[in-house]
Structures are given as structure tokens and as C-alpha cells.
Amino acid sequence: MNRIVKHAKDVPAEQVAAGTATLKQVLIGPSEAPNFALRKFVMQPGGGMPAHTNSVEHEQYVLSGRASIGIGDETLSVSEGDVVFIPAGMPHWYKTEGDEPFEFLCVVPNAPDSIQVLGG
């Protein structure tokens, strides 16, 4: 495996289809690392993602901003420096709080991920 160094500003961002005012960058993907992908999400004020499940677990680190996150039946408030674990298959959602973007890093296994948006 080759060493890879790049700057996040050089990685293209894409709109998250099911999200509102939410962008995702794949900072390190399956072609660069064998076991895990590193992604960065930025949700603008008023943005978020609806309730959904993933078939892979998520480990997250909040870089800035504030959000409410629903995980299963719990609603949690998170902000800069918080870490979050979302088990595979667990329903979860995000809603920004306040007037600044909510930014976080998300690590997921490089495995097939089936995403299911819940509700209407």
C-alpha cells in the first residue's frame, strides 16, 4: 500500500441525495485503504439527514457546529469534540442546531453498505 497524503480542500464534495443542505467528501476511500473509509460531512444551518439505516457501523468525530442526532429511540445533542458510535442497522438521523455548519468525520468499514431511508 502506498502512502497517500492530500489536502481535504482538493477532494470534491458531493450533495447527499437524501440529505438537506448536506455535502460529503470521501477523504480516504476503498481504493486508498484496505479496511476503512474516512468521510467528511458538512451540514449547513437548517440541514440534516432523515432517519435511515446502514448495513455498516459508523464511528464519528464532531469537528464543529452543533446538531441533534437520533440514534434508535434516543435524541442526543452533539458538538465539537464529541464522538459518536452508530451500530450497523441502527436507525439514525441528523438535524443541525444553531446558525453555523455542523461538520464531522465518519469512519466506516470498506464493505457493501445498504442504506434504507425510513418513513416518508
Phi and psi in degrees as GROMACS dihedral restraints (atoms count N, CA, C in turn):
[ dihedral_restraints ]
;  ai    aj    ak    al  type     phi  dphi    fc
    3     4     5     6     1   -79.7    20    10
    4     5     6     7     1   152.2    20    10
    6     7     8     9     1   -73.9    20    10
    7     8     9    10     1   141.3    20    10
    9    10    11    12     1  -128.4    20    10
   10    11    12    13     1   124.9    20    10
   12    13    14    15     1  -130.8    20    10
   13    14    15    16     1   129.2    20    10
   15    16    17    18     1  -151.3    20    10
   16    17    18    19     1   169.2    20    10
   18    19    20    21     1  -103.2    20    10
   19    20    21    22     1   139.1    20    10
   21    22    23    24     1   -56.8    20    10
   22    23    24    25     1   -33.1    20    10
   24    25    26    27     1   -66.2    20    10
   25    26    27    28     1   -17.3    20    10
   27    28    29    30     1   -90.7    20    10
   28    29    30    31     1    -1.6    20    10
   30    31    32    33     1   -96.9    20    10
   31    32    33    34     1   124.0    20    10
   33    34    35    36     1   -63.9    20    10
   34    35    36    37     1   146.6    20    10
   36    37    38    39     1  -104.9    20    10
   37    38    39    40     1   144.7    20    10
   39    40    41    42     1  -126.3    20    10
   40    41    42    43     1   146.3    20    10
   42    43    44    45     1   -67.0    20    10
   43    44    45    46     1   134.9    20    10
   45    46    47    48     1   -78.9    20    10
   46    47    48    49     1   118.9    20    10
   48    49    50    51     1   -55.8    20    10
   49    50    51    52     1   -46.2    20    10
   51    52    53    54     1   -84.3    20    10
   52    53    54    55     1   -10.3    20    10
   54    55    56    57     1   -86.0    20    10
   55    56    57    58     1   169.2    20    10
   57    58    59    60     1  -115.9    20    10
   58    59    60    61     1   122.5    20    10
   60    61    62    63     1    50.9    20    10
   61    62    63    64     1    45.0    20    10
   63    64    65    66     1  -127.4    20    10
   64    65    66    67     1   126.8    20    10
   66    67    68    69     1  -112.9    20    10
   67    68    69    70     1   149.9    20    10
   69    70    71    72     1  -130.6    20    10
   70    71    72    73     1   136.7    20    10
   72    73    74    75     1  -118.1    20    10
   73    74    75    76     1   135.9    20    10
   75    76    77    78     1   -95.4    20    10
   76    77    78    79     1    98.0    20    10
   78    79    80    81     1   -72.5    20    10
   79    80    81    82     1   -40.4    20    10
   81    82    83    84     1  -134.9    20    10
   82    83    84    85     1   120.7    20    10
   84    85    86    87     1  -111.4    20    10
   85    86    87    88     1  -178.5    20    10
   87    88    89    90     1   -58.5    20    10
   88    89    90    91     1   -27.9    20    10
   90    91    92    93     1   -76.8    20    10
   91    92    93    94     1   -11.2    20    10
   93    94    95    96     1  -109.7    20    10
   94    95    96    97     1   -23.5    20    10
   96    97    98    99     1  -142.2    20    10
   97    98    99   100     1   139.5    20    10
   99   100   101   102     1   -76.5    20    10
  100   101   102   103     1   -27.1    20    10
  102   103   104   105     1  -113.5    20    10
  103   104   105   106     1   -33.7    20    10
  105   106   107   108     1  -137.3    20    10
  106   107   108   109     1   152.2    20    10
  108   109   110   111     1  -109.0    20    10
  109   110   111   112     1   145.5    20    10
  111   112   113   114     1  -115.8    20    10
  112   113   114   115     1   122.1    20    10
  114   115   116   117     1  -124.8    20    10
  115   116   117   118     1   151.5    20    10
  117   118   119   120     1  -120.1    20    10
  118   119   120   121     1   131.5    20    10
  120   121   122   123     1  -114.2    20    10
  121   122   123   124     1   140.6    20    10
  123   124   125   126     1  -130.1    20    10
  124   125   126   127     1   120.1    20    10
  126   127   128   129     1  -112.8    20    10
  127   128   129   130     1   121.9    20    10
  129   130   131   132     1   -72.3    20    10
  130   131   132   133     1   161.2    20    10
  132   133   134   135     1   -50.9    20    10
  133   134   135   136     1   134.2    20    10
  135   136   137   138     1    84.6    20    10
  136   137   138   139     1    -3.7    20    10
  138   139   140   141     1   -90.0    20    10
  139   140   141   142     1   177.6    20    10
  141   142   143   144     1   163.7    20    10
  142   143   144   145     1  -170.5    20    10
  144   145   146   147     1  -135.4    20    10
  145   146   147   148     1   140.8    20    10
  147   148   149   150     1   -72.5    20    10
  148   149   150   151     1   169.3    20    10
  150   151   152   153     1   -58.7    20    10
  151   152   153   154     1   132.3    20    10
  153   154   155   156     1  -157.8    20    10
  154   155   156   157     1   168.2    20    10
  156   157   158   159     1  -123.8    20    10
  157   158   159   160     1   155.6    20    10
  159   160   161   162     1  -127.5    20    10
  160   161   162   163     1   149.7    20    10
  162   163   164   165     1   -84.9    20    10
  163   164   165   166     1     1.0    20    10
  165   166   167   168     1  -121.9    20    10
  166   167   168   169     1   153.4    20    10
  168   169   170   171     1   -71.5    20    10
  169   170   171   172     1   163.0    20    10
  171   172   173   174     1  -129.7    20    10
  172   173   174   175     1   133.9    20    10
  174   175   176   177     1  -115.6    20    10
  175   176   177   178     1   127.6    20    10
  177   178   179   180     1  -130.1    20    10
  178   179   180   181     1   148.9    20    10
  180   181   182   183     1  -131.7    20    10
  181   182   183   184     1   122.7    20    10
  183   184   185   186     1   -81.6    20    10
  184   185   186   187     1   121.8    20    10
  186   187   188   189     1   -85.8    20    10
  187   188   189   190     1   -42.0    20    10
  189   190   191   192     1  -164.4    20    10
  190   191   192   193     1   164.2    20    10
  192   193   194   195     1    81.0    20    10
  193   194   195   196     1  -175.8    20    10
  195   196   197   198     1  -134.7    20    10
  196   197   198   199     1   151.2    20    10
  198   199   200   201     1  -154.6    20    10
  199   200   201   202     1   157.5    20    10
  201   202   203   204     1   -96.4    20    10
  202   203   204   205     1   134.5    20    10
  204   205   206   207     1  -125.2    20    10
  205   206   207   208     1   128.1    20    10
  207   208   209   210     1   -95.3    20    10
  208   209   210   211     1   127.7    20    10
  210   211   212   213     1  -130.2    20    10
  211   212   213   214     1   111.2    20    10
  213   214   215   216     1    62.8    20    10
  214   215   216   217     1  -127.3    20    10
  216   217   218   219     1   -93.4    20    10
  217   218   219   220     1     1.2    20    10
  219   220   221   222     1   -99.2    20    10
  220   221   222   223     1   146.4    20    10
  222   223   224   225     1  -116.3    20    10
  223   224   225   226     1   124.9    20    10
  225   226   227   228     1  -120.1    20    10
  226   227   228   229     1   146.9    20    10
  228   229   230   231     1  -100.4    20    10
  229   230   231   232     1   129.4    20    10
  231   232   233   234     1  -127.9    20    10
  232   233   234   235     1   154.2    20    10
  234   235   236   237     1  -153.5    20    10
  235   236   237   238     1  -178.5    20    10
  237   238   239   240     1   -44.0    20    10
  238   239   240   241     1   129.5    20    10
  240   241   242   243     1    92.0    20    10
  241   242   243   244     1   -12.5    20    10
  243   244   245   246     1   -74.6    20    10
  244   245   246   247     1   148.8    20    10
  246   247   248   249     1  -117.4    20    10
  247   248   249   250     1   145.8    20    10
  249   250   251   252     1  -134.5    20    10
  250   251   252   253     1   136.5    20    10
  252   253   254   255     1  -117.8    20    10
  253   254   255   256     1   128.6    20    10
  255   256   257   258     1  -120.5    20    10
  256   257   258   259     1   111.9    20    10
  258   259   260   261     1   -63.9    20    10
  259   260   261   262     1   153.7    20    10
  261   262   263   264     1   -55.8    20    10
  262   263   264   265     1   137.1    20    10
  264   265   266   267     1    81.5    20    10
  265   266   267   268     1    -4.7    20    10
  267   268   269   270     1   -82.0    20    10
  268   269   270   271     1   126.1    20    10
  270   271   272   273     1   -61.6    20    10
  271   272   273   274     1   137.7    20    10
  273   274   275   276     1  -153.8    20    10
  274   275   276   277     1   157.1    20    10
  276   277   278   279     1  -150.9    20    10
  277   278   279   280     1   165.4    20    10
  279   280   281   282     1  -136.8    20    10
  280   281   282   283     1   143.7    20    10
  282   283   284   285     1  -145.2    20    10
  283   284   285   286     1   123.2    20    10
  285   286   287   288     1   -65.2    20    10
  286   287   288   289     1   151.6    20    10
  288   289   290   291     1  -125.6    20    10
  289   290   291   292     1   140.9    20    10
  291   292   293   294     1    86.6    20    10
  292   293   294   295     1  -167.6    20    10
  294   295   296   297     1  -114.3    20    10
  295   296   297   298     1    22.1    20    10
  297   298   299   300     1  -125.1    20    10
  298   299   300   301     1   156.3    20    10
  300   301   302   303     1   -61.6    20    10
  301   302   303   304     1   148.4    20    10
  303   304   305   306     1  -101.7    20    10
  304   305   306   307     1   119.8    20    10
  306   307   308   309     1  -124.1    20    10
  307   308   309   310     1   135.6    20    10
  309   310   311   312     1  -149.7    20    10
  310   311   312   313     1   154.7    20    10
  312   313   314   315     1   -94.4    20    10
  313   314   315   316     1   145.4    20    10
  315   316   317   318     1  -136.0    20    10
  316   317   318   319     1   123.5    20    10
  318   319   320   321     1  -105.6    20    10
  319   320   321   322     1   130.8    20    10
  321   322   323   324     1  -134.8    20    10
  322   323   324   325     1   151.6    20    10
  324   325   326   327     1   -64.2    20    10
  325   326   327   328     1   147.8    20    10
  327   328   329   330     1   -80.2    20    10
  328   329   330   331     1    79.8    20    10
  330   331   332   333     1  -142.0    20    10
  331   332   333   334     1   159.6    20    10
  333   334   335   336     1   -56.1    20    10
  334   335   336   337     1   132.9    20    10
  336   337   338   339     1  -121.0    20    10
  337   338   339   340     1   113.7    20    10
  339   340   341   342     1   -94.8    20    10
  340   341   342   343     1   121.2    20    10
  342   343   344   345     1  -107.0    20    10
  343   344   345   346     1   131.3    20    10
  345   346   347   348     1  -127.1    20    10
  346   347   348   349     1   117.1    20    10
  348   349   350   351     1   -77.4    20    10
  349   350   351   352     1   133.2    20    10
  351   352   353   354     1  -101.3    20    10
  352   353   354   355     1   148.9    20    10
  354   355   356   357     1    73.4    20    10
  355   356   357   358     1  -164.1    20    10
